[in-house]
Amino acid sequence: MVKKHLNYLIILIILIGIFLLSNVMVSLIPSEKIRDNVRTSAEQLCYLGEKRFFNNRTLNFYFTDILMVNIAYSIDNTHPFESSILTKKNYQKDFTKKISVIEKDVESDSDYSNIYNGTAIELLDFVNNKVDESFEYARYWHGYLVFLRPFLLFLNYGQIVFIFYIFTASLIIALAIILFKKKKKFIFFAFLIAVFLTDMHISALCLNENICLIIALIFSIYLLQRKGKMKNIGLSFFAVGMITNFLDFLTFPVITLAFPLVFYFVSKDEETNHLKQNIKELFLLCIAWAIGYMICWMSKWMIADIFFDKEILKNALHQVLYRSLGEKITLGNLFIFISQTLNIVYIMCLLVCVLLVVLYSKKVNFIYVCIALIPIIWLIVLKNHSAIHSFFTYKNLSVTLFALIVSTEQVLSKKESPNEKKLDDNNHT
């Protein structure tokens, strides 16, 4: 048991070391080297705007992509460690006159506040040396800089997004091949339905909203390929929780937990008649992922406080409470905000699945019903963040539909369910 826990500590130390070193290494790149591609990226983002609607409902939140490009250009390569920890926006050495700390919301230079498309215009003017007010955003790891800054040496924003979109499509094709070989076509099409009905094929055109999907796909493929070859699966979920926190901007990170969980239990479906054992394992894997996610996040706050005494830990904990408890956001408000963003076809499919679960409870695999509840719990726990940003947090519910469709597989086929098997075994004894 001691050795098992020691492995978690070793992975924690190794990953934190890798995160720190990789962020410092890319911070050594002079911003002048990426200036031309950042300027082109700023022009592209000005055209796209902070938010872009599709079909009068779905939108891509380019506001965060604008911030990511801004921070990538704001790195001071003469102070790589400080830059990688404090991660300022609008910062240019010997030009910036004022530096503030981002607290509740991501702020802009006073000249760009409360104007349409203000952050995109601010980015373009910042590259052209017209912005002198900077802000520190140290409560996130900003791990995306590890790939964004090197890419900006050769590519602009549009080209980077295209590459990531093709990469995501390639991962989905790889997932399809694996599942088809395992004669799990139903599982793949259930996944595809869930992804399309929560508009993730559109949000993949937005850099920050594609990161978690990529992590979820890579980890799911890994689990399907490594069936029966993993001694400590909890360690893998722990590591993925850390990696998610390092790279993500709190978009819909729970999919890096819940999608792989579905594929993990699909890959060991011959054991799913042991419902109690599976529920226990599900709980432990969720705990491992959550601990990895939170420890990684808190480690960034502590590093910033230890080296720069910025009270990041205090500020970050305040933000966590704010994102959770909220200001006058009730569960009713959350339900209304989320439901307004959902596709009507998604809602109809979800209702059909719920009805099947209720009517055919003996045929339903309840381990997947439990997984379906994970995104809902996440949305409730972070109800303020979930409601205010419902235009992208609703994509957490892609897993809910996916898991519920998978749970009803026995209803739609002639297979005997794990619950029925367990009942029959009890009756024979």
PLY file of the C-alpha trace (Angstrom):
ply
format ascii 1.0
element vertex 429
property float x
property float y
property float z
element edge 428
property int vertex1
property int vertex2
end_header
0.00 0.00 0.00
2.86 2.39 0.90
4.59 1.63 -2.41
1.32 2.29 -4.28
0.92 5.72 -2.68
4.60 6.45 -3.25
4.03 5.98 -6.99
1.45 8.78 -6.93
3.94 11.07 -5.19
6.63 10.21 -7.75
4.28 10.92 -10.66
3.24 14.20 -9.01
6.84 15.37 -8.61
7.85 14.27 -12.14
4.88 15.95 -13.83
5.21 19.21 -11.88
8.89 19.25 -12.83
8.03 18.65 -16.50
5.34 21.36 -16.42
7.71 23.92 -14.91
10.63 23.06 -17.17
8.57 23.02 -20.38
6.94 26.38 -19.60
10.33 27.92 -18.83
11.89 26.46 -21.98
9.26 27.91 -24.34
9.53 31.22 -22.48
13.11 31.48 -23.75
11.77 32.14 -27.26
12.05 35.89 -27.97
8.64 37.45 -28.64
10.14 39.31 -31.59
10.46 35.95 -33.35
6.69 35.39 -33.24
5.64 39.01 -33.75
4.60 38.71 -37.43
2.50 35.58 -36.86
0.92 37.11 -33.75
-0.02 40.21 -35.75
-1.62 38.04 -38.46
-3.35 36.02 -35.73
-4.68 39.22 -34.16
-6.13 40.30 -37.50
-7.80 36.90 -37.91
-9.24 37.05 -34.39
-10.51 40.59 -34.98
-12.46 39.18 -37.91
-13.80 36.24 -35.90
-14.69 38.36 -32.85
-14.87 37.35 -29.20
-17.91 35.12 -29.80
-19.12 33.55 -33.01
-22.59 32.04 -33.45
-23.58 29.15 -35.69
-27.24 28.51 -36.50
-28.22 31.30 -34.08
-27.39 29.04 -31.13
-23.95 27.47 -30.97
-20.96 29.69 -30.50
-17.22 29.41 -30.27
-15.71 31.43 -27.45
-12.75 33.07 -29.18
-12.30 35.43 -26.23
-10.09 32.81 -24.58
-8.11 32.17 -27.77
-7.44 35.91 -27.99
-6.17 35.82 -24.41
-3.95 32.80 -25.17
-2.28 34.52 -28.13
-1.90 37.71 -26.08
-0.19 35.87 -23.22
2.04 33.98 -25.67
3.32 37.30 -27.03
3.59 38.88 -23.56
6.32 36.50 -22.39
9.61 38.20 -21.53
12.37 35.81 -22.60
14.94 37.67 -20.46
13.00 36.52 -17.36
11.65 33.12 -18.47
10.88 31.69 -15.01
9.02 34.79 -13.82
7.16 35.05 -17.13
6.11 31.40 -17.04
4.78 31.72 -13.48
3.10 35.16 -13.50
1.92 34.90 -17.15
1.01 38.50 -17.92
-1.15 39.78 -20.76
-0.40 43.04 -22.63
3.15 43.01 -21.30
6.12 44.48 -23.18
9.39 45.12 -21.42
10.37 48.81 -21.24
6.97 49.81 -22.63
4.37 48.65 -20.08
3.57 51.37 -17.55
1.11 49.65 -15.22
0.71 46.02 -14.08
-2.40 44.81 -12.21
-3.55 41.39 -11.00
-6.52 39.72 -12.67
-9.02 38.86 -9.95
-12.68 38.09 -10.66
-12.71 38.63 -14.44
-10.09 38.84 -17.19
-9.54 42.56 -17.60
-8.55 44.72 -20.56
-6.75 48.01 -20.87
-9.16 50.77 -19.81
-9.36 52.02 -23.43
-10.85 48.69 -24.56
-13.27 47.92 -21.74
-16.98 47.65 -22.52
-16.58 47.99 -26.29
-17.63 45.41 -28.88
-14.82 42.99 -29.72
-12.61 44.94 -27.33
-10.11 42.19 -26.45
-9.46 41.36 -30.12
-8.87 45.03 -30.96
-6.72 45.30 -27.85
-4.56 42.37 -29.02
-3.99 43.94 -32.44
-3.09 47.31 -30.89
-0.88 45.56 -28.32
1.21 43.98 -31.09
1.51 47.43 -32.66
2.80 48.95 -29.38
-0.34 50.92 -28.53
-1.20 49.28 -25.17
0.74 50.00 -21.99
-1.48 48.48 -19.24
-0.69 44.88 -18.28
-2.35 42.22 -16.10
-0.99 39.15 -14.29
-2.97 35.92 -14.70
-1.02 33.54 -12.48
-3.79 31.29 -11.15
-3.64 28.99 -14.21
-0.68 26.95 -15.47
-1.15 28.16 -19.07
0.33 24.90 -20.31
-0.96 25.60 -23.82
2.08 27.88 -24.19
4.19 24.74 -24.57
2.76 24.19 -28.06
1.39 27.66 -28.91
4.65 29.64 -28.68
6.70 27.19 -30.82
3.87 26.99 -33.37
3.73 30.79 -33.60
7.33 30.77 -34.81
6.13 29.30 -38.10
2.32 29.51 -38.21
-0.50 31.94 -37.54
-3.63 31.29 -35.47
-5.76 30.04 -38.38
-3.12 27.55 -39.46
-2.63 26.28 -35.90
-6.37 25.76 -35.43
-6.53 23.87 -38.75
-3.69 21.54 -37.70
-5.39 20.79 -34.38
-8.72 20.23 -36.14
-7.13 17.66 -38.47
-5.39 16.05 -35.49
-8.71 15.75 -33.64
-10.38 14.22 -36.70
-7.48 11.75 -36.99
-7.94 10.71 -33.35
-11.66 10.11 -33.93
-10.83 7.96 -36.98
-8.29 6.02 -34.90
-10.93 5.51 -32.20
-13.37 4.26 -34.84
-10.85 1.75 -36.20
-10.14 0.36 -32.73
-13.83 0.05 -31.80
-14.75 -1.50 -35.16
-11.99 -4.08 -34.73
-13.38 -4.88 -31.29
-16.87 -5.19 -32.82
-18.06 -2.15 -30.85
-19.66 -0.21 -33.69
-22.61 0.73 -31.47
-20.23 2.36 -28.97
-18.53 4.44 -31.65
-21.77 5.70 -33.17
-23.07 6.52 -29.67
-19.92 8.60 -29.14
-20.31 10.30 -32.52
-23.94 11.20 -31.80
-23.03 12.70 -28.41
-20.17 14.73 -29.90
-22.23 16.12 -32.77
-25.33 16.90 -30.70
-23.22 18.96 -28.28
-21.55 20.80 -31.18
-18.04 19.65 -30.35
-17.29 19.25 -34.06
-17.79 23.04 -34.25
-15.96 23.94 -31.04
-12.94 22.02 -32.36
-12.48 25.09 -34.57
-11.68 27.01 -31.38
-8.29 26.27 -29.85
-9.20 26.44 -26.16
-12.35 24.35 -26.64
-10.49 21.58 -28.47
-7.82 20.83 -25.87
-9.96 18.71 -23.51
-11.47 16.72 -26.38
-7.97 15.88 -27.61
-6.90 14.75 -24.12
-10.07 12.65 -23.76
-9.56 10.99 -27.15
-5.88 10.18 -26.58
-6.56 8.72 -23.12
-9.57 6.74 -24.38
-7.52 5.23 -27.21
-4.77 4.38 -24.73
-7.23 2.61 -22.41
-8.80 0.62 -25.23
-5.39 -0.46 -26.51
-3.96 -1.30 -23.10
-6.84 -3.52 -21.95
-5.63 -5.96 -19.30
-2.08 -4.59 -19.37
-2.33 -1.89 -16.70
-1.42 -2.69 -13.11
-2.49 0.63 -11.61
-5.21 2.29 -13.67
-5.76 4.88 -10.92
-2.28 6.27 -11.55
-3.21 6.91 -15.19
-6.36 8.83 -14.20
-4.34 10.77 -11.62
-1.81 11.79 -14.29
-4.53 12.75 -16.78
-6.19 14.93 -14.13
-2.89 16.79 -13.73
-2.31 17.10 -17.49
-5.85 18.43 -17.96
-5.33 21.13 -15.35
-1.98 22.06 -16.87
-3.37 22.58 -20.37
-7.00 23.62 -19.89
-8.67 26.96 -19.08
-11.59 25.44 -17.12
-13.70 24.88 -20.24
-15.20 21.40 -19.87
-12.34 19.42 -18.27
-14.57 16.68 -16.83
-14.78 15.04 -20.28
-11.14 13.95 -19.86
-12.40 11.88 -16.94
-15.83 10.72 -18.05
-15.26 9.81 -21.72
-12.29 7.57 -20.84
-14.32 6.00 -18.02
-16.97 4.85 -20.50
-14.35 3.35 -22.81
-12.54 1.77 -19.87
-15.64 -0.10 -18.71
-16.54 -0.95 -22.30
-13.10 -2.54 -22.69
-13.72 -4.77 -19.65
-17.40 -5.51 -20.34
-16.94 -9.19 -19.59
-16.55 -8.19 -15.94
-19.47 -5.76 -15.72
-21.71 -8.26 -13.94
-19.81 -7.30 -10.78
-21.75 -4.07 -10.35
-20.65 -3.29 -6.79
-16.98 -3.79 -7.59
-17.30 -1.63 -10.69
-19.02 1.18 -8.81
-16.27 1.07 -6.19
-13.62 1.20 -8.92
-15.47 4.04 -10.66
-15.49 6.04 -7.43
-11.76 5.48 -6.83
-10.85 6.46 -10.41
-12.90 9.67 -10.09
-11.12 10.47 -6.83
-7.71 9.83 -8.42
-8.50 12.16 -11.35
-9.93 14.86 -9.04
-6.94 14.75 -6.67
-4.54 15.01 -9.60
-6.50 17.93 -11.03
-6.68 19.87 -7.75
-3.15 19.16 -6.52
-1.75 20.29 -9.86
-3.78 23.51 -9.70
-2.86 24.25 -6.09
0.81 23.58 -6.78
0.82 26.45 -9.30
-0.66 28.81 -6.72
1.90 27.78 -4.10
4.86 28.11 -6.50
3.73 31.63 -7.43
3.40 32.60 -3.77
6.71 31.04 -2.70
8.78 32.77 -5.39
6.88 36.01 -5.94
4.68 36.58 -2.85
1.65 37.60 -4.92
-1.07 36.08 -2.68
-2.10 33.91 -5.62
-3.26 31.12 -3.30
-5.63 33.44 -1.47
-6.95 34.94 -4.70
-7.35 31.54 -6.38
-9.23 30.02 -3.43
-11.55 33.01 -3.47
-12.17 32.41 -7.17
-12.89 28.70 -6.56
-15.52 29.65 -3.98
-16.96 32.24 -6.33
-17.13 29.78 -9.23
-18.84 27.25 -6.95
-21.18 29.22 -4.70
-21.75 32.05 -7.15
-23.72 35.22 -6.81
-27.49 34.64 -6.91
-27.11 31.63 -9.20
-29.60 28.93 -8.18
-29.95 25.40 -9.53
-33.05 26.65 -11.34
-30.99 29.36 -13.05
-28.37 26.79 -13.97
-30.98 24.49 -15.50
-32.48 27.34 -17.54
-29.10 28.59 -18.82
-27.91 25.12 -19.80
-31.20 24.04 -21.39
-31.22 27.17 -23.57
-27.90 26.15 -25.13
-28.82 22.52 -25.82
-29.80 21.24 -29.23
-33.48 20.16 -29.32
-32.42 16.84 -30.87
-30.02 16.33 -27.95
-32.85 16.91 -25.46
-35.11 14.46 -27.30
-32.39 11.78 -27.37
-31.64 12.34 -23.70
-35.33 11.97 -22.76
-35.62 8.75 -24.77
-32.56 7.33 -23.00
-33.87 8.30 -19.57
-37.22 6.69 -20.43
-35.49 3.48 -21.52
-33.44 3.44 -18.30
-36.63 3.74 -16.23
-38.70 1.23 -18.21
-35.99 -1.39 -18.69
-33.99 -1.04 -15.49
-33.20 -4.77 -15.42
-31.57 -4.58 -18.83
-29.64 -1.36 -18.25
-26.00 -1.36 -17.24
-25.98 1.01 -14.28
-22.25 1.62 -14.27
-22.81 3.85 -17.30
-25.76 5.56 -15.64
-23.39 6.47 -12.81
-20.86 7.87 -15.30
-23.67 9.88 -16.94
-24.19 11.69 -13.63
-20.55 12.88 -13.36
-20.90 15.92 -15.70
-24.16 16.89 -13.98
-22.45 16.82 -10.58
-19.59 18.91 -12.04
-22.02 21.54 -13.38
-23.81 21.73 -10.02
-20.63 21.98 -7.93
-19.35 24.80 -10.19
-22.82 26.22 -10.77
-21.75 29.85 -11.03
-19.11 29.14 -13.65
-21.41 26.63 -15.37
-24.30 29.09 -15.65
-22.32 32.20 -16.65
-20.40 30.24 -19.28
-23.25 27.92 -20.25
-22.48 28.56 -23.94
-19.55 26.16 -23.61
-20.01 24.34 -20.26
-23.06 22.53 -21.67
-20.59 20.46 -23.69
-19.81 18.56 -20.48
-23.17 16.91 -21.10
-21.84 15.18 -24.21
-20.68 12.45 -21.84
-24.10 12.22 -20.18
-25.80 11.38 -23.47
-22.97 9.06 -24.55
-23.01 7.09 -21.29
-26.80 6.80 -21.26
-26.89 5.53 -24.85
-24.23 2.94 -23.98
-26.17 1.97 -20.84
-29.18 1.07 -22.99
-27.21 -1.14 -25.40
-28.80 -4.30 -23.96
-32.27 -2.79 -24.39
-31.60 -2.25 -28.09
-30.07 -5.69 -28.58
-30.68 -9.26 -27.44
-27.74 -9.32 -25.06
-28.47 -10.26 -21.46
-27.61 -7.38 -19.16
-25.17 -7.56 -16.22
-28.03 -6.79 -13.83
-30.08 -9.71 -15.16
-27.09 -12.02 -14.93
-26.57 -11.08 -11.33
-30.24 -11.68 -10.50
-30.21 -15.07 -12.27
-27.10 -16.15 -10.40
-28.71 -15.21 -7.09
-31.89 -17.13 -7.97
-29.95 -20.30 -8.86
-28.09 -20.20 -5.56
0 1
1 2
2 3
3 4
4 5
5 6
6 7
7 8
8 9
9 10
10 11
11 12
12 13
13 14
14 15
15 16
16 17
17 18
18 19
19 20
20 21
21 22
22 23
23 24
24 25
25 26
26 27
27 28
28 29
29 30
30 31
31 32
32 33
33 34
34 35
35 36
36 37
37 38
38 39
39 40
40 41
41 42
42 43
43 44
44 45
45 46
46 47
47 48
48 49
49 50
50 51
51 52
52 53
53 54
54 55
55 56
56 57
57 58
58 59
59 60
60 61
61 62
62 63
63 64
64 65
65 66
66 67
67 68
68 69
69 70
70 71
71 72
72 73
73 74
74 75
75 76
76 77
77 78
78 79
79 80
80 81
81 82
82 83
83 84
84 85
85 86
86 87
87 88
88 89
89 90
90 91
91 92
92 93
93 94
94 95
95 96
96 97
97 98
98 99
99 100
100 101
101 102
102 103
103 104
104 105
105 106
106 107
107 108
108 109
109 110
110 111
111 112
112 113
113 114
114 115
115 116
116 117
117 118
118 119
119 120
120 121
121 122
122 123
123 124
124 125
125 126
126 127
127 128
128 129
129 130
130 131
131 132
132 133
133 134
134 135
135 136
136 137
137 138
138 139
139 140
140 141
141 142
142 143
143 144
144 145
145 146
146 147
147 148
148 149
149 150
150 151
151 152
152 153
153 154
154 155
155 156
156 157
157 158
158 159
159 160
160 161
161 162
162 163
163 164
164 165
165 166
166 167
167 168
168 169
169 170
170 171
171 172
172 173
173 174
174 175
175 176
176 177
177 178
178 179
179 180
180 181
181 182
182 183
183 184
184 185
185 186
186 187
187 188
188 189
189 190
190 191
191 192
192 193
193 194
194 195
195 196
196 197
197 198
198 199
199 200
200 201
201 202
202 203
203 204
204 205
205 206
206 207
207 208
208 209
209 210
210 211
211 212
212 213
213 214
214 215
215 216
216 217
217 218
218 219
219 220
220 221
221 222
222 223
223 224
224 225
225 226
226 227
227 228
228 229
229 230
230 231
231 232
232 233
233 234
234 235
235 236
236 237
237 238
238 239
239 240
240 241
241 242
242 243
243 244
244 245
245 246
246 247
247 248
248 249
249 250
250 251
251 252
252 253
253 254
254 255
255 256
256 257
257 258
258 259
259 260
260 261
261 262
262 263
263 264
264 265
265 266
266 267
267 268
268 269
269 270
270 271
271 272
272 273
273 274
274 275
275 276
276 277
277 278
278 279
279 280
280 281
281 282
282 283
283 284
284 285
285 286
286 287
287 288
288 289
289 290
290 291
291 292
292 293
293 294
294 295
295 296
296 297
297 298
298 299
299 300
300 301
301 302
302 303
303 304
304 305
305 306
306 307
307 308
308 309
309 310
310 311
311 312
312 313
313 314
314 315
315 316
316 317
317 318
318 319
319 320
320 321
321 322
322 323
323 324
324 325
325 326
326 327
327 328
328 329
329 330
330 331
331 332
332 333
333 334
334 335
335 336
336 337
337 338
338 339
339 340
340 341
341 342
342 343
343 344
344 345
345 346
346 347
347 348
348 349
349 350
350 351
351 352
352 353
353 354
354 355
355 356
356 357
357 358
358 359
359 360
360 361
361 362
362 363
363 364
364 365
365 366
366 367
367 368
368 369
369 370
370 371
371 372
372 373
373 374
374 375
375 376
376 377
377 378
378 379
379 380
380 381
381 382
382 383
383 384
384 385
385 386
386 387
387 388
388 389
389 390
390 391
391 392
392 393
393 394
394 395
395 396
396 397
397 398
398 399
399 400
400 401
401 402
402 403
403 404
404 405
405 406
406 407
407 408
408 409
409 410
410 411
411 412
412 413
413 414
414 415
415 416
416 417
417 418
418 419
419 420
420 421
421 422
422 423
423 424
424 425
425 426
426 427
427 428
